[in-house]
Amino acid sequence: MRLGTLWQLGALAAVCLCTAGLSTPASAGGAGAESSPPETVGLGAEPGGLLIQGITPGEVCDLAERAGIWLTIHNRGRIAHTYVLSSHRPSEIGNRRVPTGYRDIPDPSWFWFEQNEVRVDGQSSAQVRMYIGVPDDERHLNQHWSVSVGITGKPEPGQTLALAVYPRYEIETASAPREGLRLRPAGTIGVSPSVVTVEGGRRPDTLVGEFYLCNNDRSRHGYLLTVLPAGVLPDGRQLSPSGGWSWVADGMSVHVCRPTRRGPASAFSTRRWPTFWLGPHRYVAVPVEVRLHPGRIVPGGGAEAIVLAERDDGETAFVRVRVPRLQSEVGGAP
């Protein structure tokens, strides 16, 4: 199995309450008796956020075995509690919004645990293995999904309060080029490959790559492509870079170029690039160009940028553009 990056984004998802001790007539002991001390009721879970990359359809990924990542549940109360574990589509958990460029995991059962209930002593923690198993279907390549993990406490006898936390994890399946795939990516909007690693072009200071944007809908749609060099979305939120990669530095710039393979006008049309129209069940090859400034070196581990595709109905997708580390300065001696 080939497993890409697993990156812990958020340290802890937690909820904590403090309940005052209550006196009953039998235990009050008259005027001046002290009430019982407040009880802290708290529940936390780690990781509070996670970016999981390189998941290969048809293979089961044990996150603990492959990356040393467990679901850790913290019971901050004084008594033991039983917690129920579950997986959900984020859009079904209150108003948990799926991040731009991601969509609900098609089937929450693709993310599961070694046990569905866990008992945790008071002021203690417990760890549970997590698994991901995406069905073996090439349409599940090049996908960006989001899943919410539910940790819900069972009320103990005499209690009416049950705490719950729902950390959200992002899953990116293995990237694969359009060539060699018989089927388009799942979803009404898709990209292939989802990770573009640029390489040498005609000029020594230019690296090039290409990806396909697919309109898998039955209707014609308008699209806008935007380069996000630091992963900052139009609404101010930020996507996360891949583990071991840095956002592109000031010494380089990423560009999406006008396609040269456009096909018939019914398939692709544009008046002002990078906005364009795609016909139903059509796709277009989008060239990507990275221009490097002389004297600059790509940081160790390489640099990464995001190309965001926004559709006129609000659907979104993105491609990670990676600039591998150069062995020498651009324009300098090798």
Long-range contacts (C-beta under 8 A, 24 or more apart in sequence): 1-56, 1-59, 1-61, 1-66, 2-54, 2-56, 2-174, 3-54, 3-55, 3-56, 3-61, 3-66, 3-67, 4-53, 4-54, 4-55, 4-172, 4-174, 4-242, 5-51, 5-52, 5-53, 5-54, 5-242, 5-243, 5-244, 6-50, 6-51, 6-52, 6-53, 6-63, 6-66, 6-67, 6-69, 6-243, 7-50, 7-51, 7-52, 7-53, 7-240, 7-242, 7-243, 8-47, 8-49, 8-50, 8-69, 9-47, 9-48, 9-49, 9-50, 9-51, 9-170, 9-240, 10-47, 10-48, 10-49, 10-50, 10-167, 11-46, 11-47, 11-48, 12-44, 12-45, 12-46, 12-47, 12-48, 12-74, 13-44, 13-45, 13-46, 13-48, 13-49, 13-165, 13-166, 13-167, 14-42, 14-43, 14-44, 14-45, 14-48, 14-74, 14-165, 15-42, 15-43, 15-44, 15-163, 15-164, 15-165, 16-40, 16-41, 16-42, 16-43, 16-44, 16-76, 17-41, 17-42, 17-161, 17-163, 19-161, 39-77, 39-78, 40-76, 40-77, 40-78, 41-76, 41-77, 41-161, 41-163, 42-74, 42-75, 42-76, 42-77, 42-163, 43-73, 43-74, 43-75, 43-76, 43-77, 43-81, 43-83, 43-151, 43-153, 43-163, 43-164, 43-165, 44-73, 44-74, 44-76, 44-165, 45-71, 45-72, 45-73, 45-74, 45-149, 45-151, 45-165, 45-167, 46-71, 46-72, 46-74, 47-71, 47-167, 47-169, 48-167, 49-167, 49-168, 49-169, 49-170, 50-167, 50-169, 50-170, 51-169, 51-170, 51-172, 51-240, 51-242, 51-243, 52-132, 52-169, 52-170, 52-171, 52-172, 53-172, 53-242, 53-243, 54-172, 54-173, 54-174, 54-175, 55-132, 55-134, 55-171, 55-172, 55-173, 55-174, 56-134, 56-173, 56-174, 57-134, 57-135, 57-136, 57-137, 57-138, 57-140, 57-141, 57-173, 57-174, 58-134, 58-135, 58-136, 58-137, 59-133, 60-131, 60-132, 60-133, 61-131, 61-132, 61-133, 62-129, 62-130, 62-131, 63-129, 63-130, 63-131, 63-132, 64-129, 64-130, 69-130, 70-127, 70-128, 70-129, 70-130, 71-113, 71-127, 71-128, 71-129, 71-130, 71-149, 71-151, 72-125, 72-126, 72-127, 73-118, 73-120, 73-125, 73-126, 73-127, 73-128, 73-151, 74-120, 74-125, 75-120, 75-121, 75-122, 75-123, 75-124, 75-125, 75-126, 76-123, 77-122, 77-123, 78-122, 78-123, 79-122, 79-156, 80-119, 80-120, 80-121, 80-122, 80-156, 81-119, 81-120, 81-122, 81-153, 81-154, 81-156, 82-117, 82-118, 82-119, 82-120, 82-153, 82-154, 83-117, 83-118, 83-119, 83-120, 83-151, 83-152, 83-153, 83-154, 84-116, 84-117, 84-150, 84-151, 84-152, 84-153, 84-154, 85-113, 85-115, 85-116, 85-117, 85-118, 85-128, 85-149, 85-150, 85-151, 86-116, 86-149, 86-150, 86-152, 87-111, 87-112, 87-147, 87-148, 87-149, 87-150, 88-147, 88-148, 88-149, 88-150, 88-166, 89-147, 89-148, 90-146, 90-147, 90-148, 90-168, 92-148, 93-148, 93-150, 93-166, 94-166, 96-148, 96-166, 96-168, 98-146, 99-146, 99-170, 99-237, 99-239, 100-233, 100-235, 100-237, 100-239, 100-308, 100-316, 100-318, 101-144, 101-239, 101-306, 101-308, 101-316, 101-317, 101-318, 102-144, 102-145, 102-146, 102-170, 103-144, 103-145, 103-146, 103-187, 104-145, 104-146, 105-145, 105-146, 105-147, 105-171, 106-145, 106-186, 108-147, 110-134, 110-135, 111-147, 111-149, 111-169, 111-171, 132-171, 134-173, 137-186, 138-176, 138-181, 138-182, 138-183, 139-183, 139-184, 139-185, 139-186, 140-173, 140-186, 141-173, 141-174, 141-175, 141-176, 141-181, 141-185, 141-192, 141-194, 142-173, 142-174, 142-175, 142-176, 142-185, 142-190, 142-191, 142-192, 142-193, 142-194, 143-171, 143-172, 143-173, 143-185, 143-186, 143-187, 143-194, 144-170, 144-171, 144-172, 144-194, 144-317, 144-318, 145-170, 145-171, 145-172, 145-173, 146-170, 146-171, 147-171, 170-240, 178-211, 178-212, 178-283, 178-285, 184-214, 184-216, 184-283, 185-214, 185-216, 187-216, 187-317, 188-215, 188-216, 188-217, 188-315, 189-213, 189-214, 189-215, 189-216, 189-217, 189-309, 189-311, 189-315, 189-316, 189-317, 190-214, 190-216, 190-317, 191-309, 191-317, 191-318, 191-319, 193-319, 194-318, 194-319, 194-320, 195-319, 195-320, 195-322, 196-288, 196-319, 196-320, 196-321, 196-322, 197-322, 197-324, 198-288, 198-289, 198-290, 198-321, 198-322, 198-323, 198-324, 199-324, 201-289, 204-330, 204-331, 205-291, 205-292, 205-293, 205-294, 205-330, 205-331, 206-289, 206-290, 206-291, 206-292, 207-289, 207-290, 207-292, 207-323, 208-287, 208-288, 208-289, 208-290, 209-287, 209-288, 209-290, 209-321, 210-285, 210-286, 210-287, 210-288, 211-285, 211-286, 211-288, 211-307, 211-319, 212-283, 212-284, 212-285, 212-286, 213-278, 213-283, 213-284, 213-286, 213-309, 213-317, 214-282, 214-283, 215-278, 215-279, 215-280, 215-281, 215-282, 215-283, 215-311, 216-281, 217-280, 217-281, 218-280, 218-281, 219-280, 220-277, 220-278, 220-279, 220-280, 221-277, 221-278, 221-311, 221-312, 221-313, 222-275, 222-276, 222-277, 222-311, 222-312, 223-275, 223-276, 223-277, 223-278, 223-309, 223-310, 223-311, 223-312, 224-274, 224-275, 224-309, 224-310, 225-256, 225-274, 225-275, 225-286, 225-307, 225-308, 225-309, 226-274, 226-307, 226-308, 226-310, 227-254, 227-255, 227-256, 227-305, 227-306, 227-307, 227-308, 228-305, 228-306, 228-307, 228-308, 229-253, 229-254, 229-305, 229-306, 231-305, 231-306, 233-308, 239-306, 239-318, 241-304, 242-304, 242-320, 242-322, 244-301, 244-302, 245-301, 245-302, 245-303, 245-304, 245-322, 246-299, 246-301, 246-302, 246-303, 246-304, 247-303, 247-304, 247-305, 248-290, 248-303, 248-304, 248-305, 248-323, 249-296, 249-298, 249-299, 249-303, 251-292, 251-293, 251-295, 251-296, 251-330, 252-290, 252-291, 252-292, 252-293, 252-296, 252-298, 252-303, 252-323, 253-290, 253-291, 254-288, 254-289, 254-290, 254-305, 254-307, 254-321, 255-288, 255-289, 255-290, 255-291, 256-286, 256-287, 256-288, 256-289, 256-307, 257-286, 257-287, 257-288, 257-289, 258-287, 259-284, 259-285, 259-286, 259-287, 260-287, 261-285, 288-319, 288-321, 290-321, 290-323, 292-326, 292-330, 293-330, 294-329, 294-330, 294-331, 294-332, 295-329, 295-330, 295-331, 295-332, 296-329, 296-330, 297-325, 297-326, 297-328, 297-329, 297-330, 298-323, 298-324, 298-325, 298-326, 299-325, 300-325, 301-325
